[in-house]
């Protein structure tokens, strides 16, 4: 059996839609370092699946 653990990166707007909170709240959490983001290339702020849980 092969198990693949593929992680997806979400923009702040996508993370807000998935979690059901306002985009501004996601940005505030990122700014206050409540949520850690990763920079992927030139895309800027992105959150992984693990950060949305």
LOGU-299199 format. One line per 2 residues: number of its first residue (from 0); their letters; for each residue x, y, z of N, C-alpha, C. Coordinates in nm, 2 decimals. Layout:
BEGIN
NUM	a	X:Y:Z:X:Y:Z:X:Y:Z | ...;
***
This chain:
BEGIN
0	xx	0.08:-0.12:0.00:0.00:0.00:0.00:0.09:0.12:0.00 | 0.06:0.22:-0.09:0.13:0.34:-0.09:0.04:0.45:-0.05;
2	xx	0.09:0.53:0.05:0.01:0.64:0.10:0.09:0.77:0.07 | 0.02:0.86:0.00:0.08:0.98:-0.04:0.03:1.09:0.04;
4	xx	0.12:1.17:0.10:0.08:1.28:0.19:0.10:1.41:0.11 | 0.01:1.45:0.03:0.02:1.57:-0.06:-0.03:1.69:0.02;
6	xx	0.05:1.79:0.03:0.00:1.91:0.10:-0.03:2.02:0.00 | -0.13:2.09:0.02:-0.18:2.20:-0.07:-0.15:2.33:0.00;
8	xx	-0.11:2.43:-0.08:-0.10:2.56:-0.02:-0.22:2.65:-0.06 | -0.26:2.73:0.04:-0.38:2.81:0.03:-0.34:2.96:0.04;
10	xx	-0.40:3.04:-0.04:-0.38:3.18:-0.03:-0.47:3.23:0.09 | -0.44:3.35:0.15:-0.53:3.39:0.26:-0.68:3.39:0.22;
12	xx	-0.71:3.43:0.10:-0.85:3.43:0.06:-0.91:3.29:0.06 | -0.83:3.19:0.01:-0.88:3.06:0.00:-0.89:3.00:0.14;
14	xx	-0.79:3.03:0.23:-0.80:2.98:0.37:-0.92:3.04:0.44 | -0.95:3.16:0.41:-1.07:3.22:0.48:-1.20:3.15:0.43;
16	xx	-1.21:3.12:0.30:-1.32:3.05:0.25:-1.34:2.91:0.30 | -1.23:2.84:0.31:-1.23:2.70:0.36:-1.26:2.70:0.51;
18	xx	-1.21:2.79:0.59:-1.23:2.79:0.73:-1.36:2.87:0.78 | -1.41:2.95:0.69:-1.54:3.02:0.72:-1.52:3.15:0.80;
20	xx	-1.40:3.21:0.79:-1.37:3.33:0.86:-1.34:3.44:0.76 | -1.34:3.56:0.80:-1.31:3.68:0.71:-1.16:3.68:0.66;
22	xx	-1.14:3.73:0.54:-1.00:3.74:0.49:-0.92:3.83:0.58 | -0.98:3.93:0.63:-0.91:4.03:0.72:-0.86:3.96:0.84;
24	xx	-0.94:3.87:0.89:-0.90:3.79:1.01:-0.78:3.70:0.98 | -0.78:3.64:0.87:-0.66:3.56:0.83:-0.54:3.64:0.82;
26	xx	-0.55:3.76:0.75:-0.43:3.85:0.74:-0.39:3.90:0.88 | -0.48:3.93:0.97:-0.45:3.97:1.11:-0.37:3.86:1.18;
28	xx	-0.42:3.74:1.17:-0.36:3.62:1.23:-0.21:3.60:1.18 | -0.20:3.62:1.05:-0.06:3.61:0.99:0.03:3.72:1.04;
30	xx	-0.02:3.85:1.04:0.05:3.96:1.09:0.10:3.95:1.23 | 0.01:3.89:1.31:0.04:3.88:1.46:0.11:3.75:1.49;
32	xx	0.14:3.67:1.38:0.22:3.55:1.39:0.15:3.44:1.47 | 0.01:3.45:1.47:-0.07:3.34:1.52:-0.07:3.22:1.43;
34	xx	-0.06:3.25:1.30:-0.05:3.15:1.20:0.08:3.17:1.13 | 0.15:3.06:1.11:0.28:3.07:1.04:0.26:3.04:0.89;
36	xx	0.31:3.13:0.81:0.30:3.11:0.66:0.43:3.07:0.60 | 0.42:3.02:0.48:0.54:2.99:0.41:0.54:3.07:0.28;
38	xx	0.65:3.11:0.24:0.66:3.19:0.11:0.70:3.09:0.00 | 0.62:3.07:-0.10:0.64:2.98:-0.21:0.66:3.06:-0.33;
40	xx	0.79:3.07:-0.37:0.82:3.14:-0.49:0.78:3.29:-0.48 | 0.72:3.34:-0.58:0.68:3.48:-0.58:0.53:3.50:-0.55;
42	xx	0.47:3.39:-0.50:0.32:3.40:-0.47:0.29:3.48:-0.34 | 0.39:3.49:-0.26:0.37:3.56:-0.13:0.32:3.47:-0.02;
44	xx	0.22:3.51:0.06:0.17:3.44:0.17:0.09:3.32:0.13 | 0.12:3.20:0.18:0.04:3.08:0.16:0.04:3.00:0.29;
46	xx	-0.07:2.94:0.31:-0.09:2.85:0.43:-0.10:2.71:0.38 | -0.04:2.61:0.45:-0.06:2.47:0.42:-0.18:2.41:0.49;
48	xx	-0.21:2.29:0.44:-0.33:2.22:0.50:-0.32:2.21:0.66 | -0.19:2.19:0.70:-0.17:2.17:0.85:-0.21:2.30:0.92;
50	xx	-0.19:2.41:0.86:-0.22:2.54:0.93:-0.37:2.57:0.94 | -0.45:2.51:0.86:-0.59:2.53:0.86:-0.66:2.45:0.96;
52	x	-0.60:2.35:1.02:-0.66:2.27:1.12:-0.67:2.33:1.25;
***
